[in-house]
Amino acid sequence: MKKVATKSQTLALLEAYELQAKKKYGQNFIIDPNIIQKTIDLAELDENTVVIEIGPGLGALTQGLLERAGKVLAYDIDPDVIQVLQQYLSCDKLTLIQKDFLQVDLVHLLAELHGRRVKLVSNLPYYITTDLIEKITLASEGLEQAIIMVQKEVAEKMASPASRKERQPLHYLLDEVAEVRYLMTVPRTVFYPMPHVDSALLGIRYTGRFVDRGFYDFLKLAFKARRKTLYNNIKHVYSSELLQVAYTASQLDLACRAEQLTSLQLKKFYQILTSAMDGHKLG
């Protein structure tokens, strides 16, 4: 079987199935087998590994995953590429699911795979990258690692200690439950069609720490309007009495904005606020 990750084979498959890359799904196909090999090596797969792949496209990465992993679960929203994969890469190791991954119950899926070594290795659709990383991280119990290809700028912001003014709730969530590394730059020239920006491989190793969804919801509320103070962003949810207790105990200035606080300060404030709420309910 010919390698999918070459320009000639990619074009041949597109022609054979009368397809074109679809912009609405952010389809840019990898045409360099060296990038596939490096991705597979960085993922550290073996026969005991179950891999979840989002957006397999024509199967360039899928083909490499099948050579190393014990099982690959590949999700794609596009029925046309699912048809190609069914005919070109079909094997016992591969399960193809035509579905928008944002609609997948990942918590349930990972529970079903409990006891298995599970990794997520994907060239993510760039137009929903942040939504996908958020979904994966919130449901990460049972997931060992994610090796994902994203836009270079996104990878740099996720992996590097960004200035507080640039940080988003997702940065704080990743701080809580994962170790994030910038693995390698992937030039735009290794894709067909060629995108306008370079890409990068991002490694997210989940630590197994508890994902506090309540804290993440609080962060999204705290950063809802960045120019507003933390107090003004959350005052419609919490009573003035509870906020007074939390601000006094945490020694925060009422005029501070969320972006001016460290992750530890925000977590401490949230914990004090939650404890005050619980005490208020008991009272």
C-alpha atoms as a printed R data frame, in Angstrom:
    type eleno elety resid chain resno       x      y      z
1   ATOM     1    CA   MET     A     1   0.000  0.000  0.000
2   ATOM     2    CA   LYS     A     2   1.355  3.405 -0.971
3   ATOM     3    CA   LYS     A     3   2.044  6.016  1.687
4   ATOM     4    CA   VAL     A     4  -0.731  8.597  1.840
5   ATOM     5    CA   ALA     A     5   1.609 11.331  3.082
6   ATOM     6    CA   THR     A     6   3.008 12.305 -0.314
7   ATOM     7    CA   LYS     A     7   1.713 14.929 -2.678
8   ATOM     8    CA   SER     A     8   1.380 12.454 -5.548
9   ATOM     9    CA   GLN     A     9  -0.681  9.968 -3.534
10  ATOM    10    CA   THR     A    10  -2.810 12.695 -1.957
11  ATOM    11    CA   LEU     A    11  -3.648 14.079 -5.389
12  ATOM    12    CA   ALA     A    12  -4.282 10.570 -6.700
13  ATOM    13    CA   LEU     A    13  -6.791  9.837 -3.923
14  ATOM    14    CA   LEU     A    14  -8.560 13.164 -4.388
15  ATOM    15    CA   GLU     A    15  -8.844 12.509 -8.128
16  ATOM    16    CA   ALA     A    16  -9.924  8.882 -7.721
17  ATOM    17    CA   TYR     A    17 -12.769  9.840 -5.382
18  ATOM    18    CA   GLU     A    18 -13.530 13.137 -7.183
19  ATOM    19    CA   LEU     A    19 -12.868 15.167 -4.044
20  ATOM    20    CA   GLN     A    20 -11.340 18.518 -3.133
21  ATOM    21    CA   ALA     A    21 -10.065 19.810  0.197
22  ATOM    22    CA   LYS     A    22 -13.001 21.436  1.977
23  ATOM    23    CA   LYS     A    23 -12.340 24.836  3.537
24  ATOM    24    CA   LYS     A    24 -15.397 24.563  5.770
25  ATOM    25    CA   TYR     A    25 -13.744 21.621  7.547
26  ATOM    26    CA   GLY     A    26 -10.289 23.183  7.558
27  ATOM    27    CA   GLN     A    27  -8.830 20.374  5.449
28  ATOM    28    CA   ASN     A    28  -5.104 20.636  4.750
29  ATOM    29    CA   PHE     A    29  -3.512 17.244  4.113
30  ATOM    30    CA   ILE     A    30   0.032 16.367  5.251
31  ATOM    31    CA   ILE     A    31   2.228 15.442  2.269
32  ATOM    32    CA   ASP     A    32   5.552 14.818  4.017
33  ATOM    33    CA   PRO     A    33   6.175 11.314  5.442
34  ATOM    34    CA   ASN     A    34   8.980 12.669  7.642
35  ATOM    35    CA   ILE     A    35   6.488 14.776  9.598
36  ATOM    36    CA   ILE     A    36   4.293 11.712 10.090
37  ATOM    37    CA   GLN     A    37   7.268  9.680 11.321
38  ATOM    38    CA   LYS     A    38   8.355 12.372 13.784
39  ATOM    39    CA   THR     A    39   4.800 12.708 15.102
40  ATOM    40    CA   ILE     A    40   4.514  8.958 15.649
41  ATOM    41    CA   ASP     A    41   7.912  8.836 17.378
42  ATOM    42    CA   LEU     A    42   6.995 11.694 19.713
43  ATOM    43    CA   ALA     A    43   3.711  9.968 20.615
44  ATOM    44    CA   GLU     A    44   5.599  6.896 21.922
45  ATOM    45    CA   LEU     A    45   3.004  4.351 20.851
46  ATOM    46    CA   ASP     A    46   2.982  0.590 21.239
47  ATOM    47    CA   GLU     A    47   0.598 -2.348 20.745
48  ATOM    48    CA   ASN     A    48  -1.020 -1.597 24.118
49  ATOM    49    CA   THR     A    49  -1.954  1.940 23.083
50  ATOM    50    CA   VAL     A    50  -5.422  3.010 21.978
51  ATOM    51    CA   VAL     A    51  -5.219  6.190 19.900
52  ATOM    52    CA   ILE     A    52  -8.028  8.671 19.395
53  ATOM    53    CA   GLU     A    53  -7.608 10.672 16.190
54  ATOM    54    CA   ILE     A    54  -9.675 13.754 15.330
55  ATOM    55    CA   GLY     A    55  -9.966 14.720 11.674
56  ATOM    56    CA   PRO     A    56  -7.996 11.952  9.921
57  ATOM    57    CA   GLY     A    57  -8.658 13.401  6.479
58  ATOM    58    CA   LEU     A    58  -7.250 11.100  3.816
59  ATOM    59    CA   GLY     A    59  -5.386  9.055  6.420
60  ATOM    60    CA   ALA     A    60  -1.770 10.260  6.226
61  ATOM    61    CA   LEU     A    61  -1.376 10.226 10.012
62  ATOM    62    CA   THR     A    62  -3.838  7.354 10.469
63  ATOM    63    CA   GLN     A    63  -1.673  5.103  8.341
64  ATOM    64    CA   GLY     A    64   1.333  5.785 10.565
65  ATOM    65    CA   LEU     A    65  -0.688  5.315 13.761
66  ATOM    66    CA   LEU     A    66  -1.872  1.897 12.588
67  ATOM    67    CA   GLU     A    67   1.736  0.744 12.205
68  ATOM    68    CA   ARG     A    68   2.481  1.354 15.906
69  ATOM    69    CA   ALA     A    69  -0.710  1.431 17.976
70  ATOM    70    CA   GLY     A    70  -2.935 -1.458 18.981
71  ATOM    71    CA   LYS     A    71  -6.153  0.370 18.112
72  ATOM    72    CA   VAL     A    72  -7.106  3.622 16.383
73  ATOM    73    CA   LEU     A    73 -10.468  5.352 16.805
74  ATOM    74    CA   ALA     A    74 -10.721  7.960 14.045
75  ATOM    75    CA   TYR     A    75 -13.459 10.621 14.066
76  ATOM    76    CA   ASP     A    76 -14.259 12.825 11.082
77  ATOM    77    CA   ILE     A    77 -17.286 14.980 10.339
78  ATOM    78    CA   ASP     A    78 -16.820 14.581  6.567
79  ATOM    79    CA   PRO     A    79 -18.567 11.492  5.117
80  ATOM    80    CA   ASP     A    80 -16.472 11.692  1.947
81  ATOM    81    CA   VAL     A    81 -13.134 11.113  3.692
82  ATOM    82    CA   ILE     A    82 -14.685  8.382  5.821
83  ATOM    83    CA   GLN     A    83 -15.546  6.602  2.563
84  ATOM    84    CA   VAL     A    84 -11.943  6.929  1.362
85  ATOM    85    CA   LEU     A    85 -10.582  5.565  4.647
86  ATOM    86    CA   GLN     A    86 -13.026  2.655  4.640
87  ATOM    87    CA   GLN     A    87 -11.775  1.562  1.261
88  ATOM    88    CA   TYR     A    88  -8.103  2.480  1.507
89  ATOM    89    CA   LEU     A    89  -7.097  1.785  5.129
90  ATOM    90    CA   SER     A    90  -9.766 -0.608  6.425
91  ATOM    91    CA   CYS     A    91  -8.383 -3.127  8.945
92  ATOM    92    CA   ASP     A    92  -9.251 -4.682 12.312
93  ATOM    93    CA   LYS     A    93  -7.192 -2.079 14.176
94  ATOM    94    CA   LEU     A    94  -9.150  0.859 12.758
95  ATOM    95    CA   THR     A    95 -12.583  2.059 13.858
96  ATOM    96    CA   LEU     A    96 -14.010  4.927 11.798
97  ATOM    97    CA   ILE     A    97 -16.716  7.177 13.210
98  ATOM    98    CA   GLN     A    98 -18.396  9.867 11.135
99  ATOM    99    CA   LYS     A    99 -19.202 12.475 13.752
100 ATOM   100    CA   ASP     A   100 -18.333 15.988 14.862
101 ATOM   101    CA   PHE     A   101 -15.910 15.317 17.720
102 ATOM   102    CA   LEU     A   102 -17.290 18.277 19.655
103 ATOM   103    CA   GLN     A   103 -20.501 16.230 19.960
104 ATOM   104    CA   VAL     A   104 -18.740 13.089 21.222
105 ATOM   105    CA   ASP     A   105 -19.251 12.098 24.866
106 ATOM   106    CA   LEU     A   106 -15.538 11.899 25.625
107 ATOM   107    CA   VAL     A   107 -16.055 11.194 29.320
108 ATOM   108    CA   HIS     A   108 -18.110  8.122 28.420
109 ATOM   109    CA   LEU     A   109 -15.610  7.035 25.760
110 ATOM   110    CA   LEU     A   110 -12.652  7.236 28.140
111 ATOM   111    CA   ALA     A   111 -14.641  5.387 30.807
112 ATOM   112    CA   GLU     A   112 -15.225  2.580 28.301
113 ATOM   113    CA   LEU     A   113 -11.468  2.461 27.661
114 ATOM   114    CA   HIS     A   114 -10.628  2.380 31.376
115 ATOM   115    CA   GLY     A   115  -7.565  0.266 32.019
116 ATOM   116    CA   ARG     A   116  -6.159  0.841 28.526
117 ATOM   117    CA   ARG     A   117  -3.296  3.165 27.635
118 ATOM   118    CA   VAL     A   118  -5.099  5.968 25.776
119 ATOM   119    CA   LYS     A   119  -3.508  8.798 23.805
120 ATOM   120    CA   LEU     A   120  -4.928 11.398 21.456
121 ATOM   121    CA   VAL     A   121  -2.824 12.061 18.348
122 ATOM   122    CA   SER     A   122  -4.282 14.414 15.753
123 ATOM   123    CA   ASN     A   123  -3.819 17.117 13.197
124 ATOM   124    CA   LEU     A   124  -6.605 19.257 14.645
125 ATOM   125    CA   PRO     A   125  -8.976 21.284 12.454
126 ATOM   126    CA   TYR     A   126  -7.599 24.748 13.137
127 ATOM   127    CA   TYR     A   127 -10.925 26.568 13.125
128 ATOM   128    CA   ILE     A   128 -12.022 24.719 16.286
129 ATOM   129    CA   THR     A   129  -8.638 24.121 17.939
130 ATOM   130    CA   THR     A   130  -9.377 25.938 21.206
131 ATOM   131    CA   ASP     A   131 -12.791 24.298 21.580
132 ATOM   132    CA   LEU     A   132 -11.239 20.874 21.051
133 ATOM   133    CA   ILE     A   133  -8.393 21.406 23.540
134 ATOM   134    CA   GLU     A   134 -10.915 22.639 26.092
135 ATOM   135    CA   LYS     A   135 -13.146 19.602 25.548
136 ATOM   136    CA   ILE     A   136 -10.245 17.160 25.726
137 ATOM   137    CA   THR     A   137  -8.792 18.718 28.871
138 ATOM   138    CA   LEU     A   138 -12.101 18.891 30.746
139 ATOM   139    CA   ALA     A   139 -12.622 15.176 30.070
140 ATOM   140    CA   SER     A   140  -8.984 14.134 30.459
141 ATOM   141    CA   GLU     A   141  -9.379 11.566 33.249
142 ATOM   142    CA   GLY     A   142  -8.039  8.360 31.705
143 ATOM   143    CA   LEU     A   143  -6.168 10.150 28.906
144 ATOM   144    CA   GLU     A   144  -2.402  9.894 29.166
145 ATOM   145    CA   GLN     A   145  -1.307 12.372 26.555
146 ATOM   146    CA   ALA     A   146  -2.315 14.482 23.567
147 ATOM   147    CA   ILE     A   147   0.062 15.080 20.659
148 ATOM   148    CA   ILE     A   148  -1.684 17.612 18.461
149 ATOM   149    CA   MET     A   149  -0.802 19.693 15.429
150 ATOM   150    CA   VAL     A   150  -2.065 23.255 15.688
151 ATOM   151    CA   GLN     A   151  -1.206 26.661 14.303
152 ATOM   152    CA   LYS     A   152   2.283 27.701 15.407
153 ATOM   153    CA   GLU     A   153   1.013 30.833 17.146
154 ATOM   154    CA   VAL     A   154  -1.472 28.776 19.172
155 ATOM   155    CA   ALA     A   155   1.229 26.278 20.190
156 ATOM   156    CA   GLU     A   156   3.546 29.080 21.311
157 ATOM   157    CA   LYS     A   157   0.846 30.673 23.464
158 ATOM   158    CA   MET     A   158  -0.190 27.348 25.001
159 ATOM   159    CA   ALA     A   159   3.340 26.207 25.813
160 ATOM   160    CA   SER     A   160   5.065 29.438 26.836
161 ATOM   161    CA   PRO     A   161   4.397 31.436 29.998
162 ATOM   162    CA   ALA     A   162   2.372 34.146 28.324
163 ATOM   163    CA   SER     A   163   2.030 37.552 29.911
164 ATOM   164    CA   ARG     A   164  -1.007 37.769 32.136
165 ATOM   165    CA   LYS     A   165  -2.721 40.077 29.667
166 ATOM   166    CA   GLU     A   166  -2.567 37.319 27.031
167 ATOM   167    CA   ARG     A   167  -3.673 34.436 29.234
168 ATOM   168    CA   GLN     A   168  -7.124 32.933 28.822
169 ATOM   169    CA   PRO     A   169  -9.116 30.594 31.103
170 ATOM   170    CA   LEU     A   170  -7.824 27.610 29.102
171 ATOM   171    CA   HIS     A   171  -4.225 28.498 30.055
172 ATOM   172    CA   TYR     A   172  -5.148 28.343 33.746
173 ATOM   173    CA   LEU     A   173  -6.998 25.047 33.255
174 ATOM   174    CA   LEU     A   174  -3.938 23.493 31.594
175 ATOM   175    CA   ASP     A   175  -1.759 24.803 34.442
176 ATOM   176    CA   GLU     A   176  -3.958 22.855 36.829
177 ATOM   177    CA   VAL     A   177  -4.027 19.435 35.159
178 ATOM   178    CA   ALA     A   178  -1.293 19.121 32.524
179 ATOM   179    CA   GLU     A   179   2.265 19.724 31.407
180 ATOM   180    CA   VAL     A   180   2.410 21.449 28.026
181 ATOM   181    CA   ARG     A   181   5.412 21.374 25.661
182 ATOM   182    CA   TYR     A   182   6.163 22.887 22.267
183 ATOM   183    CA   LEU     A   183   7.568 19.895 20.393
184 ATOM   184    CA   MET     A   184   8.467 21.039 16.889
185 ATOM   185    CA   THR     A   185   7.667 23.531 14.153
186 ATOM   186    CA   VAL     A   186   5.880 22.217 11.056
187 ATOM   187    CA   PRO     A   187   6.289 24.460  7.980
188 ATOM   188    CA   ARG     A   188   3.251 25.299  5.879
189 ATOM   189    CA   THR     A   189   4.954 23.754  2.838
190 ATOM   190    CA   VAL     A   190   4.266 20.184  4.034
191 ATOM   191    CA   PHE     A   191   0.513 20.566  3.548
192 ATOM   192    CA   TYR     A   192  -1.774 20.405  0.540
193 ATOM   193    CA   PRO     A   193  -3.403 22.809 -0.007
194 ATOM   194    CA   MET     A   194  -0.733 24.977  1.599
195 ATOM   195    CA   PRO     A   195  -2.179 27.075  4.471
196 ATOM   196    CA   HIS     A   196  -1.239 30.692  5.117
197 ATOM   197    CA   VAL     A   197   0.582 29.996  8.405
198 ATOM   198    CA   ASP     A   198   3.094 27.534  9.829
199 ATOM   199    CA   SER     A   199   2.030 24.850 12.269
200 ATOM   200    CA   ALA     A   200   3.551 23.133 15.286
201 ATOM   201    CA   LEU     A   201   3.264 19.959 17.298
202 ATOM   202    CA   LEU     A   202   2.082 20.512 20.839
203 ATOM   203    CA   GLY     A   203   2.441 17.915 23.564
204 ATOM   204    CA   ILE     A   204  -0.005 17.899 26.479
205 ATOM   205    CA   ARG     A   205   0.741 15.297 29.150
206 ATOM   206    CA   TYR     A   206  -2.128 14.982 31.600
207 ATOM   207    CA   THR     A   207  -1.065 14.544 35.199
208 ATOM   208    CA   GLY     A   208  -4.173 12.782 36.447
209 ATOM   209    CA   ARG     A   209  -5.043 15.653 38.763
210 ATOM   210    CA   PHE     A   210  -8.727 16.307 39.377
211 ATOM   211    CA   VAL     A   211 -10.344 18.598 36.790
212 ATOM   212    CA   ASP     A   212 -12.349 21.151 38.750
213 ATOM   213    CA   ARG     A   213 -15.064 22.182 36.289
214 ATOM   214    CA   GLY     A   214 -16.463 24.639 38.820
215 ATOM   215    CA   PHE     A   215 -13.147 26.490 38.895
216 ATOM   216    CA   TYR     A   216 -13.040 26.575 35.093
217 ATOM   217    CA   ASP     A   217 -16.576 27.984 34.940
218 ATOM   218    CA   PHE     A   218 -15.484 30.616 37.467
219 ATOM   219    CA   LEU     A   219 -12.473 31.514 35.289
220 ATOM   220    CA   LYS     A   220 -14.635 31.970 32.200
221 ATOM   221    CA   LEU     A   221 -16.883 34.249 34.202
222 ATOM   222    CA   ALA     A   222 -13.919 36.166 35.654
223 ATOM   223    CA   PHE     A   223 -12.445 36.800 32.192
224 ATOM   224    CA   LYS     A   224 -15.736 37.441 30.404
225 ATOM   225    CA   ALA     A   225 -14.987 41.155 29.988
226 ATOM   226    CA   ARG     A   226 -11.262 41.693 30.412
227 ATOM   227    CA   ARG     A   227 -11.486 45.460 30.925
228 ATOM   228    CA   LYS     A   228 -13.910 45.025 33.805
229 ATOM   229    CA   THR     A   229 -12.795 44.320 37.347
230 ATOM   230    CA   LEU     A   230 -13.090 40.799 38.671
231 ATOM   231    CA   TYR     A   231 -15.790 42.071 41.029
232 ATOM   232    CA   ASN     A   232 -17.939 43.502 38.236
233 ATOM   233    CA   ASN     A   233 -17.633 40.295 36.189
234 ATOM   234    CA   ILE     A   234 -18.880 38.044 38.986
235 ATOM   235    CA   LYS     A   235 -21.167 40.246 41.093
236 ATOM   236    CA   HIS     A   236 -24.331 39.112 39.287
237 ATOM   237    CA   VAL     A   237 -23.639 35.504 40.301
238 ATOM   238    CA   TYR     A   238 -22.463 35.892 43.893
239 ATOM   239    CA   SER     A   239 -24.055 37.972 46.632
240 ATOM   240    CA   SER     A   240 -22.295 41.088 47.922
241 ATOM   241    CA   GLU     A   241 -22.052 39.436 51.345
242 ATOM   242    CA   LEU     A   242 -20.176 36.415 49.973
243 ATOM   243    CA   LEU     A   243 -17.918 38.602 47.863
244 ATOM   244    CA   GLN     A   244 -17.020 40.757 50.844
245 ATOM   245    CA   VAL     A   245 -15.998 37.648 52.792
246 ATOM   246    CA   ALA     A   246 -13.907 36.316 49.876
247 ATOM   247    CA   TYR     A   247 -12.178 39.618 49.131
248 ATOM   248    CA   THR     A   248 -11.326 40.190 52.783
249 ATOM   249    CA   ALA     A   249 -10.000 36.670 53.330
250 ATOM   250    CA   SER     A   250  -7.942 36.641 50.116
251 ATOM   251    CA   GLN     A   251  -6.704 40.223 50.604
252 ATOM   252    CA   LEU     A   252  -7.532 41.180 47.034
253 ATOM   253    CA   ASP     A   253  -8.205 44.725 45.904
254 ATOM   254    CA   LEU     A   254 -11.783 45.290 44.733
255 ATOM   255    CA   ALA     A   255 -10.382 47.232 41.763
256 ATOM   256    CA   CYS     A   256  -8.227 44.352 40.443
257 ATOM   257    CA   ARG     A   257  -8.903 42.610 37.162
258 ATOM   258    CA   ALA     A   258  -8.642 38.842 36.702
259 ATOM   259    CA   GLU     A   259  -5.732 39.216 34.271
260 ATOM   260    CA   GLN     A   260  -3.681 40.884 37.032
261 ATOM   261    CA   LEU     A   261  -3.847 37.810 39.268
262 ATOM   262    CA   THR     A   262  -1.764 34.641 39.281
263 ATOM   263    CA   SER     A   263  -3.265 31.189 38.896
264 ATOM   264    CA   LEU     A   264  -2.719 30.560 42.610
265 ATOM   265    CA   GLN     A   265  -4.451 33.810 43.580
266 ATOM   266    CA   LEU     A   266  -7.460 33.004 41.427
267 ATOM   267    CA   LYS     A   267  -7.664 29.439 42.759
268 ATOM   268    CA   LYS     A   268  -7.409 30.631 46.369
269 ATOM   269    CA   PHE     A   269 -10.108 33.244 45.808
270 ATOM   270    CA   TYR     A   270 -12.393 30.665 44.186
271 ATOM   271    CA   GLN     A   271 -11.850 28.195 47.046
272 ATOM   272    CA   ILE     A   272 -12.599 30.843 49.678
273 ATOM   273    CA   LEU     A   273 -15.707 31.906 47.771
274 ATOM   274    CA   THR     A   274 -16.893 28.300 47.436
275 ATOM   275    CA   SER     A   275 -16.296 27.604 51.142
276 ATOM   276    CA   ALA     A   276 -18.190 30.763 52.056
277 ATOM   277    CA   MET     A   277 -21.089 29.669 49.854
278 ATOM   278    CA   ASP     A   278 -21.161 26.214 51.459
279 ATOM   279    CA   GLY     A   279 -21.099 27.758 54.926
280 ATOM   280    CA   HIS     A   280 -23.896 30.134 53.964
281 ATOM   281    CA   LYS     A   281 -26.040 27.207 52.779
282 ATOM   282    CA   LEU     A   282 -25.449 25.301 56.001
283 ATOM   283    CA   GLY     A   283 -26.288 28.384 58.010
